[in-house]
Amino acid sequence: MRKHSYLLLIPALLLLIACNTSNTRAQQHKEGSTEPQYAYTNELVNQSSPYLLQHAHNPVNWYPWGEKALNKAKKENKLLIISVGYAACHWCHVMEHESFEDTTVARIMNEKFVCIKVDREERPDVDDVYMTACHLSGGGSCGWPLNAFALPDGRPFWAGTYFPKKTWLQILDNIGNTYVNEPEKIMEGADQILNNIQRMDEVQYFDSDDEFTARRLDKIADKFLAAIDMDKGGRKANPSRPNKFPMPNNYQFLLEYHHQTGDKKALKAVKVTLDNMAYGGIYDQLGGGFARYSTDPNWKVPHFEKMMYDNGQLVSLYSSAYQLTKKPLYKQRVYETLDWVEREMTSPEGGFFSSLDADSEGEEGKFYVWTKEEIDIILDKKEAQIFNAYYTVKTAGNWEHGVNVLHVTSSPKKIADKYDLKISELEASLLASRKKLMKARDQRIRPLLDDKVLTSWNALMMKGYVDAYRAFDEQKFLDIALRNANFLVQNQVKPGNRLNRNYKDGKSVINAFLDDYALLIDAFISLYQATFDEQWLNKAKDLTDYTLLNFYDDKSKLFYYTSGIDPALIARKKELSDNVISSSNSVMAKNLFHLGTFLYNEDYLDKSEKMLKAMTLQFENNQQPNFYANWCSLMTKYVKEPYEVAIVGEDWADKRAEFDQQYLPNVLFLGGKEEGTLELLENKLTEGETMIYVCKKKVCKLPVSEVDKALELVK
């Protein structure tokens, strides 16, 4: 058996990786200390990506991904180093300062390799290929920065993540020598990895005569719930890797499952997770917004980078949870997070920026943490006592180096009782203190802003604004969503309904990927249900038809991640499993289901069902169905078909707003002041009245004029 023989490709490397000092802290150059002239400039200098521009003056001769670098490698018969990261990545900065800014390291990289830098957020297709290679090659832990080694034609043979300078130099030397002295080992490793990459997207259909049943869904939900930490929320922590990530699609599924079945444990899992996240250090208790993940099981200490994709989805999740629970905490977190987005993360044109760095002044989290002394100076004595007690501030610090991460461990009532306050008085004191500390924090050196605009992440935040508008009836939220939608239509939608992925400084140059289409279609469907403006449904259909023409694979009944018009990579992959962001295929399957229902398009509905059947065995037999949460969400719609609620007449908006006071994941809304063009709305207008029609599978019950009576029909 020769399987996995490539693990022995470079024996010394695995030993080196075991010595990877991943807890090393490296200092960045202080922001603002750039010199007027640069000693080095490379091919990245004309790129728009903030991450690539960070490396434009490294002594390493970096190239952006493209034919120029690949042709150079082939012509000179040099191996490729493909280094992938993103602007807010802490360990990317560490490796840059330790190795890529070092002239000794750069000389070796330049002499022996052709070096390519990739922004994973702009080119997730490239990232996916080489991240998969990392997992297959046994290169130790895989994450970002991702450093992959490949043949001149791009076929990877080994990859790993962050390496300290000493280790990186040894890796460069070992791989360079192996390519000269034993190239057959590298060729063999590349062949085996490529074969495995190309087989990874194979799926197994379940019997087309089989049915989606409640019993099957119950078994899947039981696996979900068995993995939840019912004390602190999130998945049960692994002692060796205690990180906890917000996984919004997991809890959206559990909310839907609870709504469908009444399962109390599912609701508890959602509430305990949202409560602990809302009170934890993963949430910016002063400025709003969630960090990417927590480094501990209690959500206390975040990895401080803030990503647009997390916050868009969490706004949607907390809005849905508020509709169900009416918990004021959830409303507060939505409003505070959207205040942050509007204040710090929105471009003048209405686009949403990508991220905020974890680091400032060379230290992770420095912008966000406090000493007790700093707080005591800024606040008056009584305010400081209350604030410090509520946010768990310690004299010696509650984190490292004597600093405090603001987080809540006591109930408001307990703190109010301790200081003989009413709850309203406690809240007023805390609000005043937060404003004072925010004013002081605003004087600090800020983390780097990645100000590129990504279509897919904008779609997630647009949907977040739409969901918040519907949950809280806040017109401002809808106005911002519409502004963003129009910005994307004007700048990212190209002739023939082709999309671009990125936008910065008026430039939009990268052809979009499936997630850009899928998430924007989903956002437009949500926007239609919020406005009953059919232009959004029509745009969703146009984009869907484009994906069917350019991304759809007739053989697998699933979608490729890259368009058929894109230059080919070594493998054309499909994004199937859900992660922090739902997979583009699961979102497209849902889109086809929703659009098929709205438009009476049987082809869409048939394709959606076949996609789900292609994936069902993947998550039904998997002990971790949480990586298929959005597929599971779609399955709920086949177990119990959703209602179509048509509201037609002058008062449609008020009546739809009444519905939105409830959590109704099993309802699709349509209608308007007039009948519009949708088939279900035909002959539904009654002059001088606003009528509600509750329908399922094109069959409608007798119309009613009152929302509470319609809700009885839905329930």
C-alpha positions in Angstrom: 0.0 0.0 0.0 1.4 3.4 -1.0 -1.5 5.4 0.5 -0.2 8.5 2.4 3.4 7.8 1.4 3.7 11.5 0.8 3.7 11.9 4.6 7.3 10.7 4.5 8.1 13.3 1.8 10.3 15.4 4.1 10.7 13.6 7.4 12.5 16.4 9.1 9.5 18.7 8.6 7.1 16.9 10.9 9.7 17.1 13.7 10.1 20.8 13.0 6.3 21.3 13.2 6.1 19.6 16.5 8.4 22.4 17.8 6.1 25.1 16.4 5.9 27.7 19.2 2.4 28.8 18.4 2.1 30.8 21.6 5.0 33.1 20.7 4.1 36.8 20.7 5.8 39.0 18.2 5.8 42.8 18.2 4.5 44.6 15.2 6.1 47.9 14.0 4.2 50.7 15.6 1.4 51.9 13.3 2.1 55.2 11.7 5.9 54.7 11.7 6.3 54.0 8.0 9.3 55.7 6.4 8.9 58.1 3.5 10.9 55.9 1.2 10.9 52.1 1.0 14.0 49.9 0.6 12.0 47.3 -1.2 8.9 47.2 -3.5 7.4 44.1 -5.1 4.6 43.2 -7.5 1.9 43.6 -4.9 2.2 47.4 -4.9 -0.5 47.8 -7.5 -3.0 45.6 -5.8 -6.1 47.0 -4.0 -6.3 44.3 -1.2 -5.2 45.8 2.1 -3.6 42.5 3.0 -1.5 42.3 -0.2 -0.5 46.0 0.2 0.8 45.1 3.7 3.4 43.0 2.0 4.1 45.2 -0.9 7.4 46.5 0.6 8.7 43.2 2.0 12.1 42.2 0.7 10.4 39.0 -0.5 9.6 39.3 -4.2 5.9 38.6 -3.8 3.6 38.2 -6.8 -0.2 38.2 -6.7 -1.9 35.0 -7.8 -1.9 34.9 -11.6 -0.2 33.8 -14.8 2.8 36.0 -14.4 4.0 34.2 -11.3 3.1 30.7 -12.6 4.8 31.4 -15.9 7.9 32.6 -14.1 8.0 29.4 -12.0 7.7 27.2 -15.1 10.3 29.1 -17.0 12.8 29.0 -14.2 11.8 25.6 -12.9 11.3 26.9 -9.4 8.9 25.6 -6.8 6.1 27.9 -5.7 5.5 29.2 -2.2 1.8 30.2 -1.9 1.3 32.1 1.3 -2.3 32.8 2.1 -3.7 35.1 4.8 -6.0 38.1 5.4 -5.6 41.6 6.8 -7.0 41.0 10.3 -5.0 37.8 10.9 -2.7 38.1 13.9 -0.4 35.3 13.1 0.0 36.5 9.6 1.4 39.7 11.0 3.7 37.7 13.3 5.2 35.7 10.5 5.6 38.7 8.3 7.6 40.5 10.9 9.7 37.5 11.9 10.4 36.1 8.4 9.0 38.0 5.4 10.6 41.3 6.5 13.9 39.6 7.2 16.4 40.1 4.4 18.2 36.7 5.1 14.9 34.8 4.8 13.8 36.9 1.8 17.1 36.1 -0.1 16.6 32.4 0.3 12.9 32.6 -0.7 13.7 34.7 -3.7 16.6 32.5 -4.9 14.9 29.1 -4.6 11.2 29.8 -5.0 8.6 32.0 -6.8 6.6 33.5 -4.0 2.9 34.3 -4.3 0.8 36.2 -1.7 -3.0 35.5 -1.7 -5.8 37.4 0.2 -8.0 34.5 1.2 -11.0 36.8 1.4 -10.6 37.9 -2.2 -9.6 34.5 -3.6 -11.3 31.9 -1.5 -11.0 29.5 -4.4 -7.2 29.5 -4.2 -7.3 29.3 -0.4 -9.6 26.3 -0.5 -7.4 24.2 -2.8 -4.2 24.8 -0.8 -6.0 24.5 2.6 -7.3 21.1 1.5 -3.7 20.2 0.5 -2.6 21.2 4.0 -5.1 18.8 5.6 -4.1 16.1 3.2 -0.3 16.5 3.5 -0.1 16.0 7.2 1.6 19.4 7.6 0.6 19.7 11.2 -2.1 22.3 12.1 -3.8 24.1 9.3 -4.9 27.7 9.5 -3.8 31.2 8.5 -1.2 32.2 7.5 -1.3 29.2 5.2 2.0 28.4 3.6 1.8 25.9 0.8 4.6 24.5 -1.4 3.8 23.6 -5.0 5.3 22.5 -8.2 5.7 25.2 -10.9 2.3 24.2 -12.4 0.6 24.8 -9.0 0.2 21.2 -7.8 0.8 21.3 -4.0 2.9 18.7 -2.2 3.1 20.1 1.3 1.6 22.9 3.4 1.4 24.2 7.0 0.5 27.3 8.9 2.6 29.7 11.0 6.3 28.8 11.6 8.8 30.8 13.7 11.8 32.1 11.7 14.2 29.3 12.6 11.8 26.6 11.7 10.8 28.4 8.5 14.5 28.6 7.4 14.9 24.9 8.0 11.8 24.1 6.0 13.0 26.2 3.1 16.4 24.5 3.1 14.9 21.0 3.4 12.3 21.5 0.6 14.9 23.2 -1.7 17.4 20.4 -1.3 14.8 17.7 -1.8 13.7 19.3 -5.0 17.3 19.3 -6.3 18.3 15.9 -5.0 15.1 13.8 -4.8 12.5 15.5 -7.0 10.7 12.2 -7.5 9.5 12.4 -3.8 8.0 15.7 -4.4 6.3 14.6 -7.7 4.9 11.6 -6.0 3.5 13.7 -3.1 1.9 16.2 -5.5 0.3 13.4 -7.6 -1.3 11.8 -4.5 -2.6 15.0 -3.0 -4.1 16.1 -6.3 -5.9 12.8 -6.7 -7.3 13.2 -3.3 -8.4 16.8 -3.8 -10.2 15.8 -7.0 -12.1 13.0 -5.2 -13.1 15.0 -2.1 -16.4 16.4 -3.5 -17.9 13.0 -4.4 -21.4 12.6 -2.9 -23.7 9.6 -2.4 -27.4 10.0 -3.1 -29.9 8.4 -0.9 -32.8 6.5 -2.4 -34.9 8.9 -4.4 -38.1 7.1 -3.2 -37.1 7.7 0.5 -38.8 10.5 2.3 -37.6 13.3 4.6 -39.3 12.4 7.8 -39.6 14.0 11.3 -38.0 10.9 12.7 -34.9 11.4 10.6 -34.7 15.0 11.6 -35.1 14.1 15.3 -32.0 11.9 15.1 -30.0 14.6 13.5 -31.1 17.2 16.1 -30.2 14.7 18.9 -26.6 14.7 17.6 -26.6 18.5 17.5 -27.8 18.8 21.1 -25.5 16.1 22.5 -22.5 18.3 21.5 -23.8 21.6 23.1 -22.3 22.9 26.3 -25.6 23.5 28.2 -23.9 25.5 30.8 -21.8 28.0 28.8 -23.2 27.5 25.3 -21.5 26.7 22.1 -20.1 23.3 21.4 -18.5 21.4 24.2 -14.9 22.5 24.3 -12.0 20.2 23.5 -9.5 20.6 26.4 -6.6 20.6 23.9 -8.4 23.2 21.7 -10.7 25.3 23.9 -11.6 27.8 21.3 -15.3 28.5 20.7 -16.6 30.0 17.5 -20.0 31.6 17.0 -21.7 29.3 14.5 -24.9 31.2 13.7 -26.3 28.7 11.3 -26.2 26.0 14.0 -28.5 28.1 16.2 -30.8 29.2 13.4 -31.4 25.5 12.7 -32.1 24.8 16.4 -34.5 27.7 16.6 -36.3 26.3 13.5 -36.3 22.8 14.9 -37.7 24.1 18.2 -40.4 26.0 16.3 -41.4 22.9 14.4 -41.3 20.4 17.3 -41.5 22.3 20.5 -38.3 20.7 21.7 -37.3 22.6 24.9 -33.7 21.5 24.9 -33.2 23.0 21.4 -34.4 26.4 22.7 -32.3 26.1 25.8 -29.2 25.4 23.7 -29.8 28.6 21.7 -30.6 30.8 24.7 -27.6 29.7 26.8 -25.3 30.3 23.8 -26.6 33.7 22.9 -26.7 34.8 26.6 -23.1 33.8 27.3 -21.8 35.3 24.1 -23.7 38.6 24.8 -22.2 38.9 28.2 -18.8 37.5 27.3 -15.6 39.2 26.2 -16.2 38.0 22.7 -18.7 40.8 22.5 -17.2 44.4 22.6 -19.1 45.6 25.6 -18.2 49.2 24.9 -18.4 49.6 21.1 -20.6 46.8 20.0 -19.9 43.9 17.6 -18.6 40.4 18.1 -15.0 39.1 17.7 -14.3 36.1 15.5 -14.0 33.5 18.3 -13.2 33.0 21.9 -9.9 31.5 23.0 -11.5 29.8 26.1 -14.6 27.8 26.8 -16.4 30.6 28.6 -16.4 33.2 25.8 -14.2 35.4 28.0 -11.1 36.2 26.0 -11.6 36.8 22.3 -9.3 36.6 19.4 -10.0 40.3 18.9 -10.4 40.6 15.2 -14.0 41.6 14.1 -15.3 40.2 10.8 -18.3 41.5 8.9 -19.5 38.0 8.1 -19.8 37.0 11.7 -21.7 40.2 12.7 -24.1 40.1 9.8 -25.2 36.6 10.7 -25.3 37.2 14.4 -27.6 40.3 13.9 -29.9 37.9 12.0 -29.7 35.3 14.8 -30.3 37.6 17.7 -33.2 39.3 15.8 -34.8 35.9 15.3 -34.2 34.9 18.9 -35.8 38.2 20.0 -38.9 37.5 18.0 -39.3 34.2 19.9 -38.2 35.2 23.4 -38.7 39.0 23.5 -35.5 39.2 25.6 -34.3 42.8 25.9 -30.7 41.7 25.9 -30.9 40.4 22.4 -32.4 43.6 21.1 -29.7 45.6 22.8 -26.9 43.6 21.2 -28.5 44.0 17.8 -28.8 47.8 18.1 -25.3 48.2 19.5 -23.8 46.0 16.8 -25.6 47.9 14.0 -24.4 51.2 15.6 -20.9 49.9 15.3 -21.4 48.9 11.7 -22.8 52.3 10.8 -20.2 54.2 12.8 -17.0 52.3 11.8 -17.7 49.8 9.0 -19.7 51.5 6.3 -18.3 53.3 3.3 -19.6 56.6 2.1 -21.3 54.8 -0.9 -23.1 52.4 1.4 -20.9 49.3 1.2 -19.8 47.4 4.3 -16.1 47.0 5.0 -14.6 43.6 5.7 -12.9 43.6 9.1 -11.0 45.2 12.0 -7.6 43.8 12.9 -7.0 42.0 16.2 -3.8 44.0 16.8 -2.9 47.6 17.4 0.6 49.0 18.3 1.9 45.4 17.8 -0.2 43.9 20.5 -3.3 41.7 20.2 -6.3 43.3 21.8 -4.5 46.4 23.1 -7.3 48.7 21.7 -10.0 46.9 23.7 -8.5 46.0 27.1 -8.2 48.1 30.3 -6.3 48.3 33.5 -8.4 49.0 36.6 -6.3 52.1 37.2 -7.3 53.5 33.7 -11.0 53.0 34.5 -10.7 54.5 37.9 -9.1 57.7 36.5 -11.8 58.2 33.8 -14.9 57.4 35.9 -15.9 59.0 39.2 -15.5 56.8 42.3 -19.1 55.4 42.5 -19.3 54.9 38.7 -16.0 53.0 38.7 -17.1 50.8 41.6 -20.3 49.8 39.8 -18.7 49.4 36.4 -15.8 47.3 37.7 -18.1 45.1 39.6 -20.5 44.6 36.6 -17.7 44.0 34.0 -15.5 41.8 36.3 -12.6 44.2 36.4 -9.8 43.2 38.7 -6.9 45.2 40.2 -4.4 42.6 39.0 -6.3 42.2 35.7 -8.6 39.3 34.6 -6.4 38.4 31.6 -2.7 38.5 31.0 -0.2 41.4 31.8 -2.5 43.0 34.3 -5.2 44.0 31.9 -8.9 43.3 31.9 -11.2 42.0 29.2 -14.7 43.5 29.9 -17.2 40.7 30.4 -20.2 40.1 32.7 -20.3 37.3 35.3 -23.0 38.6 37.7 -26.6 39.3 37.0 -27.8 42.9 36.8 -30.0 42.3 39.8 -27.1 41.1 42.0 -25.0 44.2 41.2 -28.0 46.5 41.6 -28.8 45.0 45.0 -25.1 45.3 46.0 -25.1 49.0 45.4 -28.8 49.6 46.5 -29.9 50.6 43.0 -32.9 50.1 40.9 -32.3 48.2 37.7 -33.0 51.3 35.7 -30.5 53.2 37.8 -27.9 50.6 37.3 -28.4 50.7 33.5 -28.2 54.4 33.5 -24.9 54.4 35.4 -23.4 51.7 33.1 -24.5 53.6 30.0 -22.9 56.8 31.2 -19.7 54.9 32.1 -19.5 53.2 28.7 -19.9 56.5 26.9 -17.0 58.0 29.0 -14.7 55.0 28.3 -15.6 54.9 24.6 -14.6 58.6 24.4 -11.3 57.7 26.0 -10.9 54.6 23.8 -11.4 56.6 20.7 -8.1 58.4 21.4 -6.1 55.2 21.2 -4.3 54.0 18.1 -7.0 52.0 16.2 -6.7 48.5 14.8 -6.2 48.3 11.0 -9.4 48.6 9.0 -9.7 46.3 6.0 -11.8 48.6 3.9 -12.4 46.3 0.9 -16.0 45.5 0.2 -16.9 41.9 -0.5 -20.2 41.1 -2.2 -20.9 37.9 -0.1 -20.2 39.5 3.2 -22.2 42.6 2.3 -25.1 40.3 1.5 -24.9 38.8 5.0 -24.9 42.2 6.6 -27.7 43.4 4.3 -29.8 40.5 5.4 -28.9 41.2 9.0 -30.3 44.7 8.6 -33.4 43.4 6.9 -34.0 40.8 9.7 -33.5 43.5 12.4 -35.9 45.8 10.6 -38.6 43.1 10.7 -37.9 42.1 14.3 -37.9 45.6 15.7 -39.9 47.6 13.0 -37.0 50.1 12.8 -37.3 52.0 9.5 -33.6 53.1 9.7 -32.5 49.5 9.4 -34.5 49.0 6.2 -33.2 52.2 4.7 -29.6 51.1 5.3 -30.3 47.7 3.8 -31.8 49.3 0.7 -28.9 51.6 0.3 -26.5 48.7 0.4 -28.6 46.7 -2.0 -28.5 49.6 -4.5 -24.8 50.1 -4.0 -24.2 46.4 -4.9 -26.5 46.6 -7.9 -24.7 49.7 -9.2 -21.2 48.5 -8.6 -21.1 44.7 -8.5 -23.7 43.5 -10.9 -22.3 43.6 -14.4 -23.9 43.1 -17.8 -25.6 39.8 -18.2 -26.1 39.4 -14.4 -22.5 38.5 -13.8 -21.2 39.6 -10.4 -17.8 40.9 -9.2 -16.6 39.9 -5.7 -14.5 42.8 -4.5 -14.8 46.6 -4.4 -12.3 49.2 -3.2 -11.5 52.7 -4.1 -13.9 52.6 -7.1 -12.2 49.4 -8.5 -14.0 46.1 -8.8 -12.0 43.4 -10.6 -12.4 39.9 -9.4 -15.1 37.7 -10.9 -17.5 36.5 -8.2 -17.7 33.0 -6.7 -20.8 31.0 -5.9 -21.1 32.3 -2.3 -21.3 35.9 -3.7 -24.3 34.8 -5.9 -25.9 32.6 -3.3 -25.8 35.0 -0.4 -26.9 38.0 -2.5 -29.8 36.0 -3.9 -30.8 35.1 -0.3 -30.5 38.7 0.8 -32.7 39.9 -2.2 -35.3 37.3 -1.3 -35.4 38.6 2.2 -35.5 42.2 0.9 -38.6 41.3 -1.2 -40.4 39.9 1.9 -39.6 43.1 3.8 -40.8 45.5 1.0 -43.0 43.5 -1.4 -41.0 45.2 -4.1 -40.8 42.6 -6.9 -37.6 44.1 -8.3 -35.7 42.2 -5.6 -37.3 38.9 -6.5 -36.7 39.5 -10.1 -33.0 40.3 -9.4 -32.8 37.1 -7.3 -34.2 35.1 -10.3 -31.8 36.7 -12.7 -28.8 35.9 -10.6 -30.1 32.3 -10.0 -30.4 31.7 -13.7 -26.8 33.0 -14.2 -25.5 30.5 -11.6 -27.4 27.6 -13.3 -25.7 28.5 -16.6 -22.2 29.1 -15.3 -21.8 27.1 -12.0 -24.2 24.1 -12.1 -22.9 20.5 -12.5 -25.5 18.3 -14.2 -23.8 15.2 -13.1 -23.7 15.8 -9.3 -26.8 18.1 -9.3 -24.7 20.5 -7.3 -22.8 23.8 -8.0 -19.1 24.4 -8.5 -17.6 27.1 -6.4 -16.0 28.8 -9.4 -17.6 30.0 -12.6 -17.1 28.2 -15.9 -15.5 31.4 -17.3 -12.8 31.6 -14.7 -9.2 30.4 -15.4 -8.9 26.8 -14.2 -7.1 26.0 -11.0 -5.7 22.5 -10.4 -9.1 21.3 -9.3 -12.6 22.8 -9.7 -14.1 22.3 -6.3 -17.5 22.5 -4.7 -18.3 24.0 -1.3 -20.6 21.5 0.3 -20.3 21.5 4.1 -21.4 24.5 6.2 -18.9 26.3 8.4 -19.1 29.7 10.1 -20.7 30.8 6.9 -23.2 28.4 5.4 -21.9 26.6 2.3 -22.7 28.2 -1.0 -24.4 25.0 -2.2 -26.7 24.8 0.9 -27.6 28.5 0.4 -28.3 27.9 -3.3 -30.5 24.8 -2.5 -32.5 27.0 -0.1 -32.7 29.8 -2.7 -34.1 27.4 -5.3 -36.7 26.2 -2.8 -37.8 29.7 -1.9 -37.8 31.1 -5.4 -39.4 27.9 -6.7 -42.2 28.5 -4.2 -42.6 32.2 -4.9 -42.5 31.8 -8.7 -44.2 28.4 -9.1 -41.0 27.2 -10.8 -41.0 23.4 -10.7 -37.5 23.2 -12.1 -36.1 25.2 -9.2 -38.0 23.1 -6.7 -36.8 19.9 -8.4 -33.2 21.0 -8.3 -33.4 22.0 -4.7 -34.7 18.6 -3.7 -32.0 16.8 -5.7 -29.4 18.9 -4.0 -30.7 18.0 -0.6 -30.8 14.3 -1.5 -27.2 14.5 -2.7 -26.2 15.7 0.8 -28.6 14.0 3.2 -26.4 10.9 3.8 -23.4 13.2 4.4 -25.0 14.8 7.5 -27.4 12.0 8.5 -24.6 9.6 9.1 -22.2 12.2 10.4 -21.5 12.5 14.1 -21.0 16.2 13.6 -24.1 17.3 11.6 -23.3 20.9 12.9 -21.1 21.2 9.8 -24.3 20.8 7.7 -26.6 23.1 9.7 -28.0 25.0 6.8 -28.7 21.7 4.9 -30.6 20.6 8.1 -32.5 23.8 8.0 -33.6 23.1 4.5 -34.6 19.6 5.5 -37.1 21.1 8.0 -38.9 22.6 5.0 -39.4 19.2 3.4 -40.5 17.6 6.7 -43.1 20.2 7.1 -43.7 22.5 4.1 -43.8 26.2 4.8 -46.9 28.4 4.5 -47.2 31.1 1.9 -49.0 34.1 3.4 -50.2 36.7 0.9 -51.1 40.1 2.3 -52.8 42.3 -0.4 -54.2 45.7 0.1 -53.5 49.2 1.3 -52.5 48.2 4.9 -50.1 45.3 3.9 -47.1 46.9 5.7 -48.9 47.2 9.0 -50.3 43.7 8.9 -46.9 42.2 7.8 -45.3 44.1 10.8 -47.9 42.4 13.1 -46.8 39.0 11.8 -43.2 40.0 12.4 -43.8 40.3 16.1 -43.8 36.5 16.0 -41.0 34.1 15.1 -42.3 32.4 11.9 -39.5 30.5 10.1 -42.1 28.4 8.3 -43.8 31.3 6.5 -42.9 32.9 3.2 -44.6 36.4 2.8 -45.7 38.0 -0.4 -48.2 40.6 -1.5 -48.4 44.4 -1.7 -50.8 47.3 -2.2 -51.6 45.8 -5.6 -51.6 42.2 -6.8 -48.3 42.4 -8.6 -47.2 39.7 -11.0 -46.8 36.6 -8.8 -49.3 33.8 -9.7 -50.4 33.2 -6.1 -51.5 36.9 -5.9 -53.8 36.7 -8.9 -57.4 37.8 -8.1 -56.5 38.4 -4.4 -57.1 42.1 -4.3 -60.4 43.2 -2.6 -61.2 46.8 -3.2 -61.1 48.9 -0.1 -59.8 46.1 2.2 -56.5 44.4 3.1 -56.9 40.6 3.1 -54.6 37.9 4.3 -54.5 34.5 2.5 -52.8 31.5 4.2 -51.7 29.1 1.5 -49.7 25.9 1.2 -48.8 24.2 -2.1 -50.8 26.7 -4.1 -54.0 26.0 -2.1 -55.3 28.9 0.0 -57.7 28.9 2.9 -60.5 31.4 3.0 -59.1 35.0 3.4 -59.2 36.8 6.7 -58.6 40.4 7.5 -57.1 40.1 11.0 -53.6 38.9 11.7 -54.5 37.0 14.8 -56.9 34.9 12.9 -54.3 34.3 10.2 -51.8 33.2 12.8 -54.3 30.6 14.0 -54.4 29.2 10.5 -50.5 29.1 10.3 -50.1 27.4 13.7 
